[in-house]
Amino acid sequence: MKITIVGTAYPYRGGLAAFNERLAAQFQAEGHTVDIVTFTLQYPSFLFPGKTQFSEGEAPENLLISRKINSVNPLNWVRVGREIRAKQPDVVVFAYWMSFMAPCFGSIARVIKKDKSIKCIALVHNMLPHEPSVLDKILPPYFVGAMDEFVALSQSVVADIAKIDKHHKPKRFSPHPIYDHYGEKLTKEVAANLLGLPADCQYLLFFGFIRAYKGLDLLLDALADERLRQWNMKLIVAGEFYDDSKSYLEQIHQLGIADYVILKTDFIPDDEVNRYFSVADLIVQPYKSGTQSGVTQIAYHFEKPMLVTNVGGLPEIVPDGKVGYVVEPKSHFIADKLVEFFSTQSDFSAGLKKEKQKYAWEKMTAIILNDSK
């Protein structure tokens, strides 16, 4: 088949770009012809909370990526839609993640769909944002109305789409596949040495960009629990602040836990991700809200147990007691499970090996292309 993916990709950085590139590589491996159409302007700079939107690494090999989309220029949307339509793809996959993109993606799709032979499929990471505003009620229906079908990465997102879609279009669930492109698992000793950390310590890992909904404040409160002082353990916070760092730094100081927190709060490049997951004993995602997370799929790749909160689609992906723990998003519940983990030294390796088999990329491509061949 001839497939176009519309969404973020190199030279933009981050998990969504990595996802789209890995998906394109999988389609190509299955014999399809694939290209990615990405942005010339993704966000106006005042809307982007990080230090830079752009990758410092090399472009992915063997992928056709063209920069065409200006997210705030309606005339550009018409032109891009016409260019994609002229290539006559069989399927256009819109990798959707936020309401800001609804006018842009919805408009491009409407131009493409003037050729009724082209199917537009929404691959939806989040239908409704973690931190909603009034625009999140107004904009998404425009995007939803332009799609033929939907594939969501969690059942909770399927439910969110159903609230908006009044025409009962096909909706399928495909869990986030494993991020398997971050290199091999290292020994703890090698990873610790590369990070400049002692190897004889036990490490919790909070990974990814830091925003309020991700609940780092809950984890810091839990870390202050005096029961945890009996173990030689520390928390690594690895990721860039997308919120003001001041409140977190003040919290660490007020709780008196500075000796137990290692801050690596720059963007973590792809070639260093394996160091953090290899050194970690437990991956902690104390989210206050959520749909699904790429962090869980990196953890599966490195076969690391997880502690997640009972929000959104996280419990769908992390079965409690098999690959880690699911707790309510309260600091004392998180602390209780941390104490249990360190005191029992539970071995989740068998469950992790078995569960990760569910999340192969070929399973996602098969679900996306269902009824589209």
SVG drawing of the C-alpha trace seen along z (x, -y; Angstrom):
<svg xmlns="http://www.w3.org/2000/svg" viewBox="-24 -34 56 50">
<polyline fill="none" stroke="black" stroke-width="0.4" points="0.0,0.0 0.9,-3.6 0.8,-5.3 1.4,-8.9 1.8,-9.7 1.0,-13.3 2.6,-14.3 5.7,-15.3 9.0,-13.8 12.7,-14.7 14.0,-17.4 11.6,-17.7 12.5,-15.7 10.6,-13.8 8.5,-10.7 5.9,-11.5 8.5,-12.0 10.2,-8.8 6.8,-7.0 6.0,-8.2 9.4,-7.3 9.3,-3.9 5.8,-3.3 7.0,-4.4 9.9,-2.0 7.5,0.9 5.2,0.1 8.3,0.1 9.5,3.4 6.2,4.9 6.6,3.8 4.5,0.6 5.6,-2.6 5.7,-5.3 6.4,-8.9 6.0,-11.3 4.8,-14.9 5.8,-17.0 6.1,-20.6 7.9,-23.7 6.3,-25.3 5.0,-22.9 4.3,-25.3 4.8,-29.1 7.7,-29.5 5.6,-31.1 3.5,-27.9 6.4,-25.6 7.5,-25.2 10.8,-23.4 14.2,-24.7 14.1,-23.7 11.7,-21.8 14.6,-20.4 16.8,-17.4 20.5,-17.6 20.9,-14.1 21.1,-12.8 18.1,-12.3 16.7,-8.7 18.0,-6.6 15.9,-5.3 12.8,-7.3 11.3,-9.9 10.4,-12.9 9.3,-16.2 8.7,-19.4 5.6,-21.1 3.0,-21.9 2.6,-25.3 0.3,-24.7 -1.1,-28.2 -1.5,-29.1 -4.8,-28.0 -3.6,-28.7 -0.7,-26.3 -3.2,-23.6 -5.0,-23.7 -1.8,-23.5 -0.5,-20.6 -3.8,-18.8 -3.7,-19.2 -0.1,-17.9 -0.9,-14.8 -4.0,-14.1 -2.1,-14.4 0.3,-11.6 -2.8,-9.4 -1.9,-7.4 -4.2,-4.6 -4.2,-5.7 -3.3,-8.9 -2.6,-8.4 -2.9,-11.5 -0.9,-11.1 -3.0,-13.3 -2.1,-14.3 -3.5,-17.7 -6.4,-20.1 -4.1,-22.8 -3.6,-20.6 -7.3,-20.0 -7.9,-22.9 -4.7,-22.1 -5.1,-18.4 -8.9,-18.6 -8.5,-21.1 -5.7,-19.1 -7.9,-15.9 -10.9,-17.7 -8.9,-18.7 -7.5,-15.2 -10.9,-13.6 -12.1,-15.3 -10.6,-12.2 -13.0,-9.7 -10.7,-6.7 -8.2,-8.0 -8.9,-6.9 -8.0,-9.2 -7.3,-7.4 -6.7,-9.1 -4.0,-7.5 -5.0,-9.2 -2.5,-9.4 -4.7,-11.8 -8.2,-13.0 -8.6,-15.3 -5.6,-16.8 -4.3,-16.2 -4.7,-19.9 -7.9,-21.0 -9.0,-24.5 -12.1,-25.8 -10.6,-25.3 -10.5,-21.6 -14.2,-21.5 -14.4,-23.6 -11.6,-22.3 -11.5,-18.4 -14.9,-17.9 -13.6,-19.6 -10.8,-17.0 -13.0,-14.1 -15.5,-15.1 -12.8,-14.9 -11.7,-11.3 -12.9,-8.0 -11.7,-5.8 -9.9,-6.0 -7.2,-3.9 -6.5,-4.8 -3.7,-3.8 -5.9,-3.1 -9.5,-2.2 -9.9,-5.5 -9.0,-7.4 -11.5,-5.3 -14.1,-6.4 -13.1,-10.1 -13.4,-9.8 -16.9,-8.3 -18.0,-11.3 -17.2,-13.5 -18.0,-11.3 -21.7,-11.6 -21.5,-9.4 -20.3,-6.2 -17.3,-5.8 -15.1,-2.7 -12.9,-2.9 -10.2,-0.4 -7.8,0.0 -4.1,0.8 -1.8,0.4 1.3,-1.6 4.0,0.7 7.4,1.2 10.0,-1.5 12.7,0.8 15.1,-1.7 16.9,-3.0 19.7,-0.4 20.4,2.7 20.1,3.1 23.4,2.5 24.6,4.0 23.8,1.8 27.6,1.3 28.2,0.1 25.2,-2.2 26.1,-3.6 29.6,-4.3 28.4,-6.1 26.1,-8.3 28.7,-8.9 26.7,-7.2 27.6,-4.5 26.5,-1.0 25.8,0.2 22.7,-2.0 19.1,-1.2 17.5,-3.6 13.9,-4.8 13.5,-6.5 11.1,-9.2 11.6,-9.7 10.3,-12.2 9.4,-15.8 8.1,-17.2 4.6,-18.7 2.1,-19.0 -0.1,-16.1 2.8,-13.7 2.8,-13.9 6.4,-14.3 5.3,-16.2 3.5,-13.1 6.6,-11.0 8.8,-13.5 6.3,-13.5 6.5,-9.7 10.3,-9.7 10.2,-11.7 8.7,-8.7 11.1,-7.7 10.6,-4.0 12.6,-4.4 15.7,-5.5 16.6,-1.9 17.7,-1.3 20.5,-2.8 18.2,-4.2 17.8,-7.4 15.4,-8.9 16.7,-9.9 14.6,-12.6 15.6,-12.4 13.8,-14.9 13.3,-18.5 11.1,-20.8 8.0,-21.9 6.7,-23.6 8.5,-26.1 11.2,-24.1 11.0,-26.4 8.1,-24.6 9.8,-21.2 13.2,-22.5 11.5,-24.1 9.6,-20.9 12.9,-18.9 14.4,-21.4 11.5,-21.6 11.2,-17.8 14.9,-17.5 15.4,-14.9 18.1,-16.6 20.5,-13.7 18.1,-11.2 17.2,-13.0 19.4,-13.1 18.3,-15.8 19.2,-15.2 16.8,-17.8 17.9,-18.4 16.4,-16.7 17.8,-13.1 19.1,-12.2 18.1,-8.9 21.6,-7.4 21.6,-7.9 18.1,-6.6 19.4,-3.0 21.7,-4.2 18.9,-5.5 16.7,-2.5 19.5,0.0 20.6,-1.6 17.0,-1.8 15.5,0.8 11.9,-0.5 10.3,-2.9 7.8,-5.2 5.0,-7.0 2.9,-8.8 0.6,-10.5 -2.5,-12.4 -4.1,-12.0 -3.2,-10.2 -4.1,-8.1 -1.1,-6.0 2.7,-6.6 5.6,-5.8 7.7,-5.5 5.9,-2.2 6.9,-0.8 10.6,-1.8 10.4,0.0 9.0,3.1 11.9,3.0 14.4,3.0 12.3,5.4 12.1,3.1 9.3,3.3 7.0,0.3 4.9,-1.6 2.0,-3.5 -1.1,-5.2 -4.6,-4.1 -5.4,-6.8 -6.4,-6.6 -5.1,-3.7 -2.0,-3.1 -3.6,-0.1 -4.5,1.5 -0.8,1.7 0.7,2.5 -1.1,5.4 -0.8,5.1 1.3,7.7 2.6,9.1 5.0,6.4 4.9,4.0 2.3,2.1 -0.8,0.0 -1.7,-2.4 -4.1,-5.3 -2.5,-8.7 -1.8,-9.6 1.7,-9.9 1.1,-7.6 0.0,-4.8 3.1,-5.3 5.3,-5.2 3.7,-2.0 4.5,-0.2 8.0,-1.5 8.5,-0.1 7.0,3.2 9.3,3.3 12.5,2.7 11.6,4.9 10.5,7.9 12.8,7.5 10.0,8.9 11.1,10.4 8.8,9.3 11.1,10.5 9.0,13.5 5.8,11.3 7.7,8.6 9.0,11.0 5.5,12.5 3.6,9.2 5.9,7.4 5.0,9.8 1.6,8.1 3.2,4.9 4.8,5.7 4.7,3.0 3.3,5.4 0.2,5.8 -0.3,2.0 0.1,1.8 -2.3,4.7 -4.9,2.9 -4.4,-0.5 -4.8,1.1 -7.8,3.2 -10.5,2.8 -8.1,0.5 -6.4,2.9"/>
</svg>
